[in-house]
């Protein structure tokens, strides 16, 4: 049995099943990418792990990707189908279709790999990352102009490591990171993080990316930033938090400590520069 899903309902419906996947006889969709049409095989979820299945469905739905839900031991409707499974399923059925092994904690990376397979992206000339800087930076990444993924982070720490992790799954000739010129403190901290990891980074004029953009849509802005060449940065940036940024961190310390503590301006300055986390500053 299988469920064909463009959307999904309650958790109780997930494994209910529908007879006859052949009510959707095509194995994929014909899409246009540039000058050519490509036949994109359908995706499938094939696991007994309820938590994994639910997280996969949530991620696929979020990206607007069509998929079907199969019993873990079901026959694949198409021999070239890309399917997601846990370690047990992929090891057992590794010779069937195009399996992608994943876990509830690596769903986003698994879907990124599936998108790459669907679009026929193997070797990439230029892998470009765009960053919309700020306290919650947006990130978008493209392979030769084809959008592979987007993400928004709750903080700017270790963003370079995240980029390295994403890029490690791809075969490419050149990689470039592009960052918008707004939010100077966050921007400069991210630049320094990238330079520390010996990553090529450019600063892009954000005025060229903001036309028609919904306010605070950081991931869309990040994609636009990734597509525009900027000015290469060669040197580490001097961090200069403003008085307003220091006061804001002090306010955050009061909020996070439930009013018990307001960290000093010196501590707030260190947090702004990335020398301490807010939690570490509160504990001192």
N, C-alpha and C positions, 0 to 999 in steps of 0.2 A: 504494500500500500504506500501511497505517497500523498503529500499535501502540496499543492502548487500555491505559492504565496507571493503576492505583491504586497500584501499587508497581513497582519495577524491579529487575532482577537485576544480573548482571555487566556491565561496560563492553562486553564483546564482544556482548552481547545487544541493545544499545541500538538499533542500526540493522538488526537481523535482519529485522524486518517480520513482519506477520501479514496474511493475505489476508482481506478482507471486514470493513470497519469496521461493516457493517450487522448484525453479531452483537450490537451495542449500538445498537439502532435509535433510542433516544431521543436527542435532541440536547442534553439537559441534565437537570437534576433539579428537582423541585418542592420548594421549601424554604419554611419559615414564618419570616418576619421580622416579629415583632410581631403585628399583627392581620390581616395579609394574606399570601396565598401569592404567591410570585414564581417565575417560570420562569427558571432560571439556565442560560444557554447553556454548552455544553462548551468547554473550553479546548484549544488545540492548539499544539504546537511545530512550526515549519516552517522549518528552516534547514539549510544544509550545514555549518555551523560546529559541529564535534563538541564543542568546549569549551563553547560557548554552550548547546548542547542539554543537555549533562550538568549544567551549573550550574542551568539552568531546571528540569530534572527534580528535582534535589536540593532546590531551594527549594519547588517545588510539592508534592513529597512531604512535606516538613517541615510544610507548612501543611495537609495533608490535602485538597488540591484535586485533583479528578479531571481527567485530561487525556488527549489522544491525541498520538502522535508521527507526523508526516506527512513524506513526501518534500518537498523544498523547492518542487517544481513541481506537487505533487498538487492535485487539485480539492478544495475544502473540502466536507466532508460536509453542512454546513448553511451557508446564505448569510449568517447573522448570527453565525457563529462568531468568537470572540475568539482571535486567534492571535499568537504571538510569533515574531519573526524578526529577523535582522540588518538592517543598513542596505540591503544589496543586495536582499534578498527583499522588504522592505517597500516600497522604491521601485518595484520591478518589479510587485508585486501589490497596490499600495496601494488599488485599487478593489474588492478582494475581502474580504468579511467585515469584521471590526474589528481591523486590525493594530496591534500594539504593537511599536515599534522598541526594541531593547535591545542590549546588549553584555555580554560576560562580567563586566564591572565594574559593571553597573547592573541586575542581575537582580532584586534586591529591590524597587527602585522600579518596575520593570516589572510585577511581580506585584501590588504595591500598586494600580497603575492598573487591572489586570485585575479585582481584587476589587471595586474601585469600580464598574467597568462592569457586572459581574455582578449587583451588588446594586442597580443603578439609582441609584447615588448621583451626582447631578449637583451641584445647588446645595445647600449645607449651611448650616443655621442656626448650630450651634455645633460647632466643631472643638476637641476637648479632648485634651490630652496629659497623661499621668501619668508621673511619675518616681519610682522607688524609689531614693533616694540611697545612695551608698556608693562605694568605690573602683571597682567595676564596676557602674555604674548600669543599672537596667532602665528601658525606655521602652515605653509603649503609647499608641496614638492611636485616637480614636473620632470618628465623624461622626454627630452626633445620636444617640449611644448605640450605634451599630453599630461593632464593633471592625474597624478597617482593618489594623492591623499591630502588631507587637511587635519589640523589638530589645534586645540587651544589649551594652553597650560595655565595652571593656577599660580605659578611663580616662574622666575627666569633662571633659577639655578639649574645647572647641568643641561642646558639646552643644547650645547655643542655635542654632548654625549648622546643625546636623543637623536640628533642628526646623523652622527656616526653610526648609530645602531640601525637607523632606517636605510642608510646608504649601503650598509654591508650586505644587504640582500640583493643588490643590483650590480650588473656588470656595466661599467661606464668608462668612457675615456677621460672625461673632465667633470669636475664637480665645482659649483660655485654657490656661495650663500649670499643672498642680497637682503639688506635690512633697510627699512624705512628710516628717514632722518628725523622723525618725531621722537618724543619722550627721551630727551638726551641722556638722562642718567641710566635708564634701562637699556637704551641703545648702546651706550658705551660699555656697560658691563657685559652685554652679550658679545660685542665686538672683541673685548679682551678675552673672554672665554673661548671664542673661536680661534683667535690668534694663539692662545696657549696650546690649543690642539692642532696648530699648524694648518688651519683651514683657510681657504681663500674666501675673503668676504668683501662685498662692495656696499656702499651706501647709496640708496636710491632716493630721489626727490619724491616725497609722498604726494605732492600736489598733482603729480601725473597719474596717481592711482585712485584719487578720491571722487572723480566724477561719477554721479549716479549711484554712489555707494550708500547703503543703509548705515545709519549712525551706529558705531560700535561693532560693525560686522568685521571683526579682526581677521577671520580666516579668509574671507573674500579679498580683503585688502592684501593679505599675505600672498595670495596667488598672483594678484596683479603686480606686486613688488617683484616676485620671482621672474616675471616675464620682461622686466625692464632692466637694461644694463645700467650700472651705476659707476661710482668712482671707487677704485680699489683702495682699500685701507691697508697700510703696511706697518703702522706703528701702534703700540698700545696707547689707549686713550687715558688722559688724566680724569679721574672721577671727582666731580665737584657738586655734591648734593646742595640743593637750594635750601633756604631757611624753611620754606613751605614744605618741602619733602621731609625734612627732619621733624617738623612739627606733626606731620601726618603719621610718621612712624611712631612718634610718642603717643599719639591718639590711638593707634592700633594696639600699642602695648597696654593701654588702660582697658581697652575693649577685650583683648585676649585674656587679660588677668582678672576679668570681671571687676574692674575698678580697684584692685588691690595694689597696683603698682604702675607708676609712670616712669619709664626709663629716662635716664639723663640725656641731654642733647648730644653728649659725646658718644654714648652708647648708640643712640639713634643714628648718628653720623656713621658709625662703624657698620650698622645694619644696612644703611643705604649703600655703602660701598661694597657690601657682600663679605665683609670680614667676619661678621657674626650673623647668625639667624636671629629672628625676632625672639624665638623661644629661648635661645642661649642668653640673649641680653636680659630677658625677664628673670631668668634663673640666677643671674649674677647679683 
